[in-house]
């Protein structure tokens, strides 16, 4: 997991791209900037686990690019239940 700065985020994704996402689509530009300014921006590697079943939730994720696979069960007997993104 690698954190990126706000400037790096906007080099990758301009405001038009963000406004086109379903999460941000109904929000105005200043509110989207507020969310991005006050959030951690993370780049995840393929296959990296971002949370596990039973883990206490302290935050939430907004998927900007790519996809996330959701699995249920233990590491050796897991079942893919959905793909988001």
C-alpha positions in Angstrom: 0.0 0.0 0.0 1.4 3.3 -1.0 0.0 6.7 -0.1 0.1 9.4 -2.7 -0.2 13.2 -2.3 -3.2 15.2 -3.5 -1.1 16.7 -6.3 -0.2 13.2 -7.6 -3.8 12.2 -7.4 -4.9 15.1 -9.6 -2.0 14.3 -12.1 -3.6 10.9 -12.6 -7.3 11.9 -12.3 -8.6 15.3 -13.3 -11.8 16.8 -11.9 -13.8 15.7 -15.0 -12.8 12.1 -14.4 -13.8 12.4 -10.7 -17.2 14.0 -11.5 -17.9 11.1 -13.9 -17.6 8.5 -11.1 -20.9 7.4 -9.6 -19.7 8.2 -6.1 -19.0 11.8 -6.9 -21.4 12.4 -9.8 -24.0 14.4 -7.9 -21.4 16.5 -6.0 -20.1 19.9 -7.0 -16.3 20.5 -7.6 -15.7 22.2 -4.3 -17.1 19.3 -2.3 -15.2 16.7 -4.3 -12.0 18.7 -3.6 -12.9 18.8 0.1 -13.3 15.0 0.2 -10.0 14.5 -1.7 -8.2 17.0 0.5 -9.3 15.3 3.7 -8.7 11.7 2.7 -5.9 9.3 2.4 -5.2 8.5 -1.2 -3.8 5.0 -1.6 -2.4 2.9 -4.5 -2.8 -0.8 -3.9 -0.9 -3.5 -5.7 -2.8 -6.3 -7.5 -3.7 -9.0 -5.0 -3.2 -6.9 -1.9 -5.7 -7.4 0.9 -7.3 -4.1 1.9 -9.5 -5.5 4.7 -10.5 -8.9 6.1 -13.7 -10.5 7.3 -14.4 -9.6 11.0 -12.0 -6.6 11.0 -13.3 -3.6 12.9 -14.2 -0.8 10.4 -12.6 2.5 11.0 -12.9 3.9 7.5 -14.3 3.3 4.1 -12.9 3.1 0.6 -13.9 4.9 -2.6 -12.7 3.0 -5.6 -11.4 5.5 -8.2 -9.8 3.1 -10.7 -9.5 -0.6 -11.1 -11.5 -3.4 -9.4 -11.8 -5.1 -6.1 -12.7 -8.8 -5.6 -14.6 -9.8 -2.5 -14.0 -13.2 -1.0 -15.7 -15.1 1.8 -14.2 -17.8 3.9 -10.7 -18.8 5.1 -7.6 -18.3 3.1 -7.5 -21.9 2.0 -11.2 -22.4 1.4 -12.3 -18.9 0.1 -15.1 -18.3 -2.3 -15.2 -15.3 -4.6 -18.6 -13.6 -4.1 -18.3 -10.4 -6.2 -16.1 -8.1 -8.2 -16.6 -4.3 -7.9 -15.3 -1.8 -10.4 
